Amino acid sequence: MQGTTKHVFWEALLITIVVFIAGMLIGVSFEGNRLDKIEDYYTISEISMMDILALNNILAMNNLSCENLAIANADFADRIYEEARLLEKYEGAGKVSNDLKLAHKKYDLMRTFLWVNSIKTFERCGEDYNVVVYLYEYDTEELSQKAIQNVWSKVLFDLKQEVGSSIVLIPIAADADLASLGTLLRDFEIEQYPVVIINNEHMVDKLSSTEDLKKYLD
């Protein structure tokens, strides 16, 4: 009887060890895959950064039509918006590492560049072109703040789906600690986040519906 008990004990111990090792291997494999994806995003963000610098130089060319300028800004905005949304899914899948924070900051810098480019295009073209900038806090730990920002994100996503290419939607983390972004924000005297700035004129700091926001669009 004692031998049988020892046999069962060793079997249980062996199974426990096997399950533990298998769990570690799966975890390492998952984390390795996650890190590979992060490295991919670094490469993508580097390419996008060079792309928007090239776009910035193109916008300085006076012979470009307003239609082409609007298309260029809208296409770039849509691309980095989708890339950043995918990045946020990886952020939500586990602990936010310094690598992820740096990648997010790169996208905030690109979107700041895009905001500047969009302002220039709006000033030059105006009609049928809207710049919608959504400023939020990335590092907040307040659950109520996160909830409000999640609702804002949904409202703005729905607005983009409804009006399409007539707006350039640019979400930016206001606490990204970027000198260029800080310079842009000083003129608005913003007291709290999140806030939406439309066409560099209208500032909306109260949660609104898509219909309410449409009133500010040209």
N, C-alpha and C positions, 0 to 999 in steps of 0.2 A: 504493500500500500504506500509506504514511504517513497519507494522507487518511482511509483506512478505519479505521485505528487511532484517529485523533483522533475520528472519528465515533462509534465504539464507546465511547470514553472519555466523550464528552459525553452519550451516551445513558445510560451507567451512572451518571454523576454526577447527571443529571436524575432518574433513577429513585430514587436514594438520597435526594435532596432531597425528592421527593414522598412517599416512605415515611416520612421523618423528620417532615415536616410533618403527615402524616396521623396518625402516632403521637402527636405533641404534641396535636393537636386531640382525639383520642380520650381522651388522658389528662386534658386540661383539662375535657372534657365529663363524664368519670367523676368527677373531683374535685368539679366543680360540682354534680353530682347528689348526691354524698356530703354536701357542705356543706348543700344544700337539705334533705336528710334530717335532718341535725343540727339545723338551725333548726326543723324540725317537732318534733323531740324536745324542744327548749327550750320550745316552745309547750305540748306535751303535759305536760311536767313542771311548768310553771307552773299549768296547770289542775289537775293532780293534787295539787299542793301546797295550793291553795285548797280542794280537795275534802277532803283529810284534815284540814285545820283545821276545816272544817264538821263532819266526822265526829267530831272530838274534842269539839266542843261538844254534838253530839247524844248522845254517850255519857254526858254529865253529867246527862242527863234521866233521872230515876229511874223514869219510867213505861214505859220501853222493856222489852220482854220479852227474856229471855236468847237466845231463838231469833233474834230480829231483830238483836241485838247480834252474835251469832256470824256470821250471814249477812253483815252489813255488813263486819266485819273480814275474813272469808274472801274475799268478792268483791273488796275493795280490794287485799288481798294478792295474789290471783291476777292482777289487772290490772297492778299495777306490776311483778310478777314477770315477766310476759310482755313488758312494755315494756322492762324492763331487759335481758332476754335478747336482744331484737332489737338493742338498743344495743350489747351486747357483740359481736354479729356484725359491726357496723360497725367496732368497735374492732379486731377480728381481721382485718379486710380491709385494713388499712394502718397507718401510723404513728399512734400515739395522740397526738392534738393536745390543747392546753390546753382547747379547746372541749369535746372528748369527756370530759376529766377533770372539768370543771365539771358537765357533764350527769350524769355518774356520781355525783358528790358530791351533787347534788340528790336523786337517787334514794336514796342512802344516808340522807340526812336524812329523806326521806319514810318510809323503812322503819324508822328510829329512832322517828318519831312513831307508826308502826303498832305497833311493839313496846310502847311505853308504853300505847297504847290496848288492845292485846291483853292486857297484864298486868292492866289494870283490869277487863276483861271476864272474864278467867279468875278473878280474885279474887271477882268478884260471882256468876259462874255455875258455874264449876268443871266440872261433869259434861259429858261428851261434847265437850270443847273442849280442844285442845292447841296450845300455842305452841312452835314449833320455830325457833330462831334459829341461823343458820349464820354464824359470824364467820370471816373470812379476810383475807389481806393482798392488797390490790389492786396495790400498787407493787413487789412482789417481782420480782427478776430471776433468782432461783434456779430452775433448771429442775426440780430435785427437788421444791421447794415447789409449783411450778405443777402438776406431775404429780399430787401428792397432792390438791391442791385440785380438780383436774379430776375425780378419782375420787370425792371427797366430793360434788361437785355432782351427779354421775351417781347416786350412792346416794340422795341426798336427793330428786332428781327422781323416781326410781323409787318412793321411799316415798310421795311426794305422789300419784303415780298410783295406788298401791295403796289408800291409805286415804282419798283424796279430801278432802272438805270437813271431815273431823273434825280436821284440823290446819291451822294457819296457818303456812306456811313463809316465813321472813323472812331472806334472805341480806343481810348487811351487811359492807361493807369496814371492818375494825376500824381501819385506818390512814387513815380519811377525815378525821381531825383535826376532829372535831365535839365541842363541849363537852358537848352533851346526851348523846351516845353515851358519851363518856369517863366521865361521871357514873354511867351505868348499869353500866359495866364494872368500876368500882373495887371493887364488892362481891364480884366473882367471883375476884379474884386470879389472873387468867389468866397463865400463864407462856409459853405458845407458841400459835401458830395454825397451822392452822385448829382450831376447836373448835365443838361444837354444844351449845347450852343448851336443854333441854326443860322447859317449864312453869316456868321460872325456878328450878328446883330441881336438876335433873340436868345435870351437865357432862360431855360425852363428848369426850375429846381424842385418842382412838385410833381409827383408821379402823375402822368397823364395817359390818356388813351391815344391810339393811333389817329383817331379823328381830330382830337385836340391839336396834335402835333402837325397835322396836315394844314392847319390854318396859317402856319408860319412859312409854309413852302411857297416858292414863286411858281 
